[in-house]
Amino acid sequence: MQMLYNSDSFAVVRIDIEEAAAPALSRGGYEIVDKFARKEIFIQGALAERFKTEVQALVENDPSEEEMDALIAGFAGVMAQPLVLH
């Protein structure tokens, strides 16, 4: 687990799940938390690859926090899981 981004609005954590018995089955994704809406989503597969590609393209241009938050907000529409704190 690696914290990739943390602002007042969003947090993004990269999660890698490694299968010791079958390394080819290792997988992972990104957990995106919308702090104001109190919702989160875990994305993997094609959606995670799209997210990674879009973030990498943005990072090349040294984005502001507002630009990064705007990109992440594009994924907020699919967040359905309420954030529960323990």
N, C-alpha and C positions, 0 to 999 in steps of 0.2 A: 504494500500500500504506500502510495507516495502522493503528498499534497502538491498539486501542480499550480493551483491558483486559489487565492483567497482575497475577496474584496468585501466591502460592506454589504453587497447585494448577493454575491454568489461564492460558492466554493466548489472546486473540482478536484477530485481524488482519482488517481489511476490505481486500478486494482488488477494485479496479475495473479491468476490461479494456476499453479503448476501441479501437474499430475506426476508424481514421482514414478509411478508404475508405468506410465505411458506419456512420455514427454511430448509426443505428437498431439496429444489431446489437451495440452496446456491452452488456457484461454484467459481472457481478461476483458476489461472495459473501463468505463469511466462512470463514476458517480457524480452527478451534478446536483447541487443543492441550491435552491432559490430561497434565500434567507427571509425575504419579505413575505413571500407567498406561503412559506413553510411547507414546501413540497420538494420532492427529490425524484430522480430517475437514475437507473443504472442502464447504460447503453453498452452494447457489444455488437460484434459482427460488422455489417456494412454501415450501420449508423455510426458506430464508434470510429470506423475508418474515415467516414465523411467528416466527423467532428475533428479528428486529428489533422486531417488535410487542411481544413479551414483554419484551424488554430495556427498551424505551421505557416500558412501563407500570411496570416495577419502578423505573426511574431516577426517575420522578416522585415516588416516596416516599422518596428519599434512602436507598437500601439499604446495609446493612452488607456487608462483604466476604463474610461467610458466606452472606448471602441471595443475593448475585450468584453465588457459587460453586455454590450449590444449584440455581439456575436453569440454569446452564451444564452442571452434572452431569446434568441431564435429557437432554442430547444425547450423553452419554458412551456410552450403550448402542448407538449406531449407529457408533461409532468403530471402524474395523477396520484402518486403515492404521497400521502401526508407525512410530513416530517414528525417523528415521535422522538422525544428526548427521554432518556432513562436516567 
